Amino acid sequence: MARAPRLGTVKRRLARDIGTVGALRFYRGHTAGLLRDLSADPRWRLWLAVTPDSAALSGRGLWPFHGDLLPQGRGDLGRRMGRLFETLPPGPLVMIGSDIPGITRAHIGGAFKSLGAADWVFGPAEDGGYWLVGARRRPVVRPPFDGVRWSSAATLDDTLANLKDVRVALLDRLRDVDTGADLQLLRDQAAR
């Protein structure tokens, strides 16, 4: 899931700390690298669900990847993710955001592998949310996103509370980049 990389519309909290141009530069660079890496793997098919919806029709040149563009549609994050779980072709589905610098092919492969034994898989984020959500979707699943407090320390807990009597797997805890402090921590880690 991604936003069209347009000045002032991406990484708004980060932009408060480093400016809109810096936030756009980070977003474009990170998202482009992630898409190039993940779309090169033959183990899965890549879809990029974008917002605004018009970017799915006119935005092919915005993203360097081999895959399909589709609109996220309307509603809050849960509604948009739920729509994808309900409408994409059958089979296991793993969904990620575009602002986690630590995501690797091994994480995505591990998520699909986890779905061999679990019904749902999550990649917890340091801030209480999650950077990955996936489901077997066999037979048909009801997305667990109703009543979730998005962008809060309770996001993962709220989602897990909606999943009763199903097997859930958790992956590595990763850090997203929402603020200037997050970005500085990422740079410090890269320098080490």
N, C-alpha and C positions, 0 to 999 in steps of 0.2 A: 504494500500500500504506500502510495506516495502522493505528494502534492506537486503540482506543476512548479518548476523552479523559477519563480517570479519574485522580483524584488519586493520586499515588504509583506510577502504572504507565507514565507517559510521560516521556521525556527524563530518565532517572535520573541520568546523569552531569551534566547541566546542573543538576538539582535539588540535587546535592551542593554546588554553588557558589551558587545563588540561592534555594534552597528549593523544596519541592514545589509550593507555590501559584504561585510565579513561573514555574516550569517548565511547569505546566499552562496558565497564562495565555498564555505564549509559544506553546505547541503548539496550543492551541485557536485563537488568533488567526491564526497563520500558516496552519494547515491550512484553516481556514474561508475565508480570503482566496484561497488557492491553488485550492480547489475551486470557489469562485464564478467565478473567472477562467477556469479551464480548462473547466468545464462549459458556459460560455456560447459556446464556439467550435463552429460547425457542421461543422468539418473532421474531427472525430473523435467517436467514441462513448466516453463515460467510464464505467468501472467502478471501484468503490472496493472493494478487497479488504481486509477488516478482521480484526483479531484483538482480543479473543477471538472465536471463531466465533459465539457467541451475539449479538454486536453486529450481525451481519449480519441477524439476524431481528428484533431489538428496537430497533435503533439508528437508524432512519430520521431521527429528530429530532436526532440528534447532529451531523449533517453537512449544511450548506446547499449542496446541489448537485442538478443534474439528471442522473441516471444511475442505475446499478444497484449495489446492495450485494451482495457475495458474501463468503463466509468464506475466509480464507487456508488453513485446515486446519492439520494438525500438522506438526512437523518444524522443522529449522533454517531460516534465511532462504533458503538455496539450494533446499531441498526445496519450500518454500512458493511461491517464484517459479517454479520449474520446473513445478509443478502448474498454475499459471496459463498458462504458455506452452503446455502440452499440452492444456488443456481449454477455453480460451476459443475462440470461433468463429474460423475460418480467416482468414488475411490478416495483414498487418503488425501487430505489437503493440509498443507502447512502454510501459514501466513505469517509474514514478518513486517515490521515497520522499517523505515528507511533511515533511522537516526541512531543505530547501534554500531559503533565502529568495530566491535569485536566479533561480529558475525562471520563465520567461515562456512565453507562447504561441509566441513566435518560436523558442524552444528546442525545443518539442515539434514544431512544424511542420518545423524543420530536421532533427530526428531522423527523421521520416517521409520527408522528402525524401532523406536519406542512404540510406535503405533501398531507394531506386531503383537504387543501384549497389552497395551493400554488403549482406552477409548479416546482419551484426550491427552495432549502433551502441551506443556507450557515452558517457556524460557523466562524465568523470573528476572526482573530488572531491579537494580539496587534501590530505586525510588519507590518500590511497592507495586509497580505495574508489571508488564511483561513485554518482552521483545519478540516473542513467538507464541503462536497458538496454533494447534493442529488437532485434527480429528480424523478418525477412521471413516466416518460417515457411512457405516454399514450397520444396520440397514439404512435408516435415515436418522439424522440427529436433529435435535432442537438446540439451536445456539444458546449458550448460557450467558447472554449479555444483558438481560433485563435487570434494571435496578442497579447497575454497576456505576460506582462513582469514578468516572474517568479522570485521568491525570491527577490521581491522589495516591496517598500511601496505602489506601484500601482497595485499589483496583483489582489486584490478583486475588485477595481474600474474598471480595464480593463475587468475583467470577467463580471461584472454587466453591463458594457456598451454594451456587446455583447448580452444581454438579453432584447430585446425590446418587448413590448406588452405581457409580461408574468408576472404572479404573483410570487414574490420572498419573502421568509421569511428569517429573520435573527435570529440566536440563540445567546447565550451568547458569549461574547468576551473572549477568552482564550489566554494564553501566551504559546508559544512554547519555547523549550530550544535549542538555536542555539549557545550560547556563554557561557563562564565561568560566566559572570555576570548574565545571565539568570538562570544558575544552582544555583548560590549563592542565588539569589532572591527566587527560589523555596525552597531551604533549609531553608532560613530565615522564609518563610511563614509556612513551616512544623513545625518549632521549636515553632512558636507562637501558 
